[in-house]
Amino acid sequence: MMEETRFRSAYKLSDNLLASDGQVFLTGTQALVRLPLMQRALDAARGLDTAGFISGYRGSPLGMVDQALWQAQKVLEQHRIRFLPAINEELGATAVLGSQQVECDPQRTVDGIFAYWYGKGPGVDRAADAIKHGNAYGSSPTGGVLIVAGDDHGCVSSSMPHQSDITFQSWSVPTVSPGSVAEYLEFGLYGWALSRFSGAWVGLTALSEVVESGATVDIDETLARVATWKSAQQVMEQTGFQPPVDGLHYRSQDPPSAKIEVRLQHKLEA
């Protein structure tokens, strides 16, 4: 018997961002706009009062991300997600670094800020200093950081081919590599969960062939898989991993020292 397909009887263009169940059509770029909205909804369902932050600099194959975010700005702001386009890649990454400092601010109005930076592959190289420092200093346990890297392996619309996962590896940045539009949502949510658990920034490679494509995505299937993920406590119980006494995440009292390198190793173990 054929599996029942759940089509919407009255499909609206806004469903690609706001529908909480069923099937929606998304481009890879639209998935990157929908992703923080889903994280915000998941946090609210878990009793977390969070906000979102997005910054970066356009460049193929992520040349339309800022346009899509601007078009959805009203919806994003209604869900306390701020989009701040930067004038270059490194300033965008530095702004994202600052979003994780909210954890240490006694006057904060939210539990944490989840954030993502976006940029083309060569832009990852340009933002290296800010990304390496951000990863070393850490993320917030109720925030988290994704680094969305637009990779054009075939050099279709870039000045040169680029592959960011090797670069991320050299910076001790764990990386997820979604192979479909639907996986942008699942892997993106997983990346934030991993960043919160480990204290590390997490890379997400956005290949031209995927981010510039479109597909029908089943929101129920994505959320069902997310619901099976184990909590941080369950992960530690099953793996035996125990974080160091002073933690894995961003701490305002940390001066530049070898301790940052030690904690970076603990993040990789996590």
C-alpha positions as MATLAB code, in Angstrom:
seq = 'MMEETRFRSAYKLSDNLLASDGQVFLTGTQALVRLPLMQRALDAARGLDTAGFISGYRGSPLGMVDQALWQAQKVLEQHRIRFLPAINEELGATAVLGSQQVECDPQRTVDGIFAYWYGKGPGVDRAADAIKHGNAYGSSPTGGVLIVAGDDHGCVSSSMPHQSDITFQSWSVPTVSPGSVAEYLEFGLYGWALSRFSGAWVGLTALSEVVESGATVDIDETLARVATWKSAQQVMEQTGFQPPVDGLHYRSQDPPSAKIEVRLQHKLEA';
ca = [
       0.000    0.000    0.000;
       1.348    3.410   -0.899;
       2.311    5.660    1.984;
      -0.118    8.526    2.443;
       1.261   11.878    1.305;
       0.280   14.877    3.416;
      -0.330   17.755    1.037;
      -1.738   21.051    2.256;
      -5.268   21.760    1.065;
      -4.744   25.532    1.262;
      -1.058   26.190    0.749;
       0.206   29.715    1.463;
       3.553   31.172    0.455;
       4.262   31.908    4.119;
       4.008   28.196    4.947;
       7.605   27.649    3.874;
       8.680   29.599    6.959;
       5.799   29.313    9.405;
       4.128   25.920    8.929;
       4.671   23.777   12.025;
       3.796   20.453   10.389;
       3.121   18.763    7.065;
       5.056   19.308    3.870;
       6.488   22.559    2.533;
       8.570   23.472   -0.487;
      11.906   25.060    0.364;
      14.973   26.183   -1.481;
      18.260   25.746    0.322;
      18.383   29.490    0.940;
      14.861   29.497    2.382;
      15.833   26.624    4.672;
      18.533   28.837    6.171;
      15.848   31.439    6.906;
      13.466   28.889    8.395;
      16.163   27.247   10.538;
      16.359   29.899   13.317;
      12.556   30.059   13.481;
      12.494   26.330   14.201;
      15.201   26.673   16.857;
      13.246   29.438   18.545;
      10.091   27.294   18.569;
      11.944   24.275   19.967;
      13.484   26.389   22.722;
      10.099   27.841   23.665;
       8.615   24.339   23.864;
      11.427   23.365   26.254;
      10.900   26.410   28.461;
      13.932   28.348   27.213;
      13.542   32.079   26.624;
      16.038   32.619   23.808;
      16.659   34.982   20.927;
      18.446   34.581   17.604;
      21.174   36.508   15.799;
      22.417   36.260   12.207;
      25.322   38.067   10.590;
      27.657   37.542    7.677;
      28.515   38.705    4.200;
      27.019   37.650    0.891;
      28.912   35.639   -1.698;
      28.168   32.794   -4.084;
      26.662   30.299   -3.424;
      25.139   32.236   -0.509;
      24.585   35.368   -2.559;
      20.827   35.468   -1.903;
      20.797   34.695    1.812;
      20.693   38.342    2.867;
      17.883   39.055    0.383;
      15.826   36.185    1.787;
      16.480   37.321    5.361;
      15.467   40.897    4.532;
      12.251   39.650    2.945;
      11.461   37.691    6.106;
      12.646   40.413    8.490;
       9.197   41.145    9.926;
       8.620   37.486   10.739;
      12.109   37.103   12.179;
      11.728   40.133   14.431;
       8.378   38.834   15.690;
      10.280   35.775   16.902;
      13.155   37.839   18.371;
      15.640   36.919   15.672;
      17.846   39.793   14.555;
      19.567   39.954   11.188;
      22.560   42.294   11.026;
      24.389   42.094    7.675;
      28.064   42.964    7.992;
      30.270   45.029    5.688;
      32.767   42.153    5.581;
      33.091   38.568    6.774;
      35.311   39.128    9.810;
      33.087   41.825   11.323;
      30.100   39.515   10.966;
      31.946   36.699   12.751;
      33.064   39.092   15.496;
      29.459   40.179   16.054;
      28.450   36.526   16.356;
      31.234   36.027   18.912;
      29.763   38.860   20.944;
      26.321   37.250   20.955;
      27.642   34.424   23.137;
      28.788   36.877   25.818;
      25.163   37.398   26.823;
      25.566   34.329   29.010;
      27.822   36.366   31.336;
      25.761   39.571   31.351;
      23.828   40.042   34.628;
      21.470   42.450   32.841;
      20.532   40.039   30.056;
      16.859   39.749   29.163;
      17.037   36.270   27.573;
      18.461   32.905   28.588;
      20.777   32.813   25.597;
      21.265   33.751   21.950;
      21.666   31.161   19.217;
      23.496   32.582   16.224;
      24.830   31.804   12.814;
      27.395   33.386   10.556;
      27.241   32.942    6.790;
      29.769   33.557    4.057;
      31.263   32.103    0.895;
      34.199   29.711    1.112;
      36.944   32.317    0.569;
      35.119   34.457    3.133;
      35.686   31.696    5.682;
      39.413   32.198    5.147;
      39.042   35.943    5.540;
      37.138   35.553    8.831;
      39.651   33.032   10.181;
      40.881   35.121   13.109;
      37.402   35.874   14.452;
      36.178   32.308   13.946;
      39.208   30.716   15.627;
      38.959   33.076   18.587;
      35.207   32.524   18.854;
      35.606   28.759   18.815;
      38.385   28.892   21.404;
      36.507   31.186   23.779;
      33.345   29.163   23.309;
      29.611   29.304   22.930;
      26.798   29.703   25.416;
      25.089   26.551   26.798;
      21.730   28.113   25.928;
      22.906   29.787   22.725;
      25.273   28.124   20.288;
      26.925   29.103   17.007;
      26.749   27.758   13.461;
      29.264   28.780   10.781;
      27.468   28.422    7.443;
      30.118   28.144    4.733;
      29.095   28.384    1.089;
      31.273   25.915   -0.815;
      31.470   25.950   -4.607;
      33.510   22.813   -5.293;
      33.090   23.081   -9.036;
      33.962   26.777   -9.174;
      30.700   27.431  -11.039;
      30.217   30.977   -9.768;
      33.279   31.647   -7.617;
      36.773   32.963   -8.190;
      38.244   29.585   -7.184;
      37.039   26.199   -5.868;
      36.663   25.936   -2.117;
      36.168   23.209    0.497;
      35.639   24.506    4.021;
      35.451   21.271    6.001;
      39.224   20.774    5.799;
      39.716   24.348    6.968;
      37.325   23.828    9.880;
      39.174   20.668   10.858;
      42.443   22.596   11.076;
      40.746   25.085   13.421;
      39.294   22.346   15.681;
      35.767   23.237   14.569;
      33.369   20.245   14.389;
      31.450   20.207   11.125;
      28.173   18.909    9.700;
      27.660   18.497    5.952;
      23.986   18.335    4.920;
      23.358   16.636    1.593;
      19.787   17.811    1.003;
      17.535   20.789    1.670;
      15.731   18.839    4.410;
      19.045   18.126    6.113;
      19.737   21.856    6.334;
      17.027   21.938    8.993;
      17.955   18.740   10.819;
      21.720   19.207   10.672;
      21.397   22.894   11.536;
      19.382   22.124   14.661;
      21.852   19.376   15.516;
      24.716   21.816   15.051;
      23.245   24.229   17.574;
      22.609   21.359   20.007;
      26.215   20.212   19.582;
      27.504   23.751   20.075;
      25.512   24.087   23.286;
      26.762   20.758   24.608;
      30.426   21.054   23.652;
      30.979   24.808   23.861;
      32.443   24.755   20.336;
      31.316   26.614   17.247;
      30.015   24.202   14.598;
      30.601   24.483   10.867;
      27.838   23.740    8.355;
      28.920   23.339    4.746;
      26.427   24.659    2.189;
      27.313   23.222   -1.212;
      26.221   24.995   -4.372;
      24.350   21.904   -5.557;
      22.178   21.925   -2.429;
      21.769   25.540   -1.341;
      20.787   26.582   -4.865;
      18.283   23.725   -5.240;
      14.719   23.245   -3.994;
      12.778   20.322   -2.552;
       9.623   19.314   -0.711;
      10.469   18.921    2.970;
       8.413   16.977    5.514;
       8.463   19.026    8.717;
       6.901   16.208   10.765;
       9.695   13.803    9.816;
      12.359   16.343   10.726;
      10.797   17.108   14.107;
      10.276   13.402   14.818;
      13.989   12.738   14.364;
      14.900   15.745   16.500;
      12.619   14.420   19.251;
      14.715   11.233   19.473;
      17.902   13.108   20.355;
      19.248   12.450   23.821;
      19.637   15.159   26.420;
      23.049   16.357   27.536;
      22.683   14.383   30.758;
      21.810   11.195   28.870;
      24.809   11.640   26.577;
      27.163   12.011   29.536;
      25.670    8.977   31.285;
      25.988    6.769   28.201;
      29.447    7.922   27.115;
      31.030    8.574   30.492;
      32.110   12.033   29.368;
      32.453   14.575   32.144;
      33.193   18.237   31.425;
      36.029   19.917   33.324;
      35.215   21.642   36.591;
      35.400   25.097   35.026;
      33.141   24.068   32.135;
      33.361   24.145   28.351;
      31.556   27.344   27.491;
      32.243   31.050   27.157;
      33.530   32.639   30.375;
      34.153   36.364   30.712;
      36.927   35.868   33.265;
      39.229   33.965   30.915;
      42.354   35.956   29.978;
      44.493   34.848   27.031;
      46.358   31.813   28.369;
      47.140   28.158   27.781;
      43.936   27.258   29.645;
      41.950   28.210   26.551;
      43.868   25.586   24.554;
      43.210   22.974   27.231;
      39.490   23.732   27.195;
      39.488   23.567   23.386;
      40.725   19.980   23.637;
      37.928   19.180   26.081;
      35.432   20.581   23.561;
      36.705   18.201   20.900;
      36.339   15.312   23.332;
      32.743   16.396   23.955;
];
